[in-house]
């Protein structure tokens, strides 16, 4: 086939376009929120997916506070280097924001933390707001608790719905500095509970699903966006068609968790199939508000090589992007000090696991 252009101007324009394709460069359509690469698998079309809403990860909140073993003085440099703009934080034993153990200072501390994040272009979501677990449970390890002073805010279902609402009021501005945290844009949404069993009750008789409905309605009435982190029924049945109809009309986002590692095709296929079980159950919630709150593997797992690490994370990102999900929050960014677990993309000494961090850079710079 012979292509002809009527003028030299158009001929040169066409030649330049062909050269750019041959050089394998990245072309960005910022107005559409899309990025198109001329090679590789990161290929977005605005009609398929507008890209990630949040470029996420998960890490301990202690990474931001001197005095803890897991403090990382260069954490913001790392987040910027990897293209991360939203963090999902956990932190058992962290009590700076706890209304029970720090009643006079929690609001000031939380506001200072948000200011620190905001000054560095980072948003935050807390991995849960309340503790649904029951004392000395022997039915499932996720249901076992040993404290009545849960992180991060001291909200506990077993203290009753009225107590929880009072603490929500405190987050909404009834606090020592009169600040409304519920609608602060640096906290784009609130995860009420993490991996709760909806069809159970606490040791004080508070029904978990009833708490979710009442507290979600209460928070949304005050302008907050809410979700629940990977809930189940029957102590571990996560089937979307069984679980989502119980609470989807009370939330703004749907979050699920998934852990696996393997070849690119294995992970891509498995994750895509799982996502497709959620989509029909979203109701009025847009696909862009479906997110993966935890996803990952331990590097010490049998058969996990550097190639598998890279292929797995590449498939995590690509399958999520192709499906139109709004975010994934890989678990976790850093290995913890004084722990033998190896879930991180960065070891406890701050060294990148490049097979993983290269995928963060590739996908988050592209979207």
Phi, psi and omega in degrees: 000134181252124178262133180235142176239144185287340182223163177297324180303312182289327178297316180293321179299316180295319181295320179297318179299318180295320179296319179298320177296319181292332181277355179055072178247166179264132178244128183247136174249084190294325182295331179269353184070027182239160176224134180238126175256143181278355175210171181080192186257353180277087182231111182250144172234134183303333180282346181258311183204133177276006181092177183289137173287318178234133176264094197255167169202174178236136177202165177289139177294339181293346177297341185259358188236115176303146180106341175264149181300330183264016175296135179237102185297338180254025187300323181290327175297319180294314179302316179295318181298323182270356178081018183276131178238355180219130182244142172254118188249147173232170181171065176304135181090355177271118190239010182299327182260010188277122183291340180274314184269343179225060188298331183268339187242355188300319183293318177297318179295316181294318178297319179296321178296315179296322177296319178300313179296313182300322179294342179249013175070032184238137173258165182219144166232143180268139190293345168193158178259332186221161181256113182267352191289164181239153193296130174054038179297138175244012183269331183195135182299329179291345182262002187266133175229158179230007184222156173251020184228068189287153175280160350267344190248358182081018179274126182225127180301323186289354173272355176103159182292322180298318178296319179296317180296324178297322178287328173296319176301320178297318177293334182276359175133350177274072183215177189294339180247003177063031186256136178268105179277335186298327182252012177294123183296346178282350170242089189293333175201165184240129176268111186297309183219155178250120177050050180280156169268107187292328185265048179215175178230154178286174179290352174259004175091005179280122179287129186295313181296320178297319177299314180303313182296314184290317182287323177298314178299319183294315181292319180293328177295340179260008174097003182276153170261136187224162174203179175230137184274101171051060179285162179217175172232166178052038176055047172131012175266111186256007186308118185304321182293339178267328188264312187301318180301342181289333188215000189296335180280002180250000188232168180252335180228153173246128182236132173230166182239151179203136179231125175187162176215152180168197179291163181303311184295322180296312182290316181300314181295314182296317181290319178299318179297318179296314179303321182291344173279338179276323188305315181292347185257009185283341183065234181272000180283126181292152179303326180299341178264010170268127186220158175258113184280333175215135175202134182169194180197162172270136181294341181276356179300145179301132177086358180274101177261175176300320178299316179295320178303309182295315180296322181295310180294322177300318179291322175308305184294313187293315180297319179294318179294314181296328181278351178086017179293152182278338182187157162230148180237082183305144179250114355231178179284312183244141162295151178271146170295154177057033178218142179273354182286147186229061179273347194281158169275348179224135181285173187293344176267001177094010180274129179295138164270092195298333177300330179267310185296332176296329178286321172307308184298316183296314185278323182282335173285336183271344185237000000 
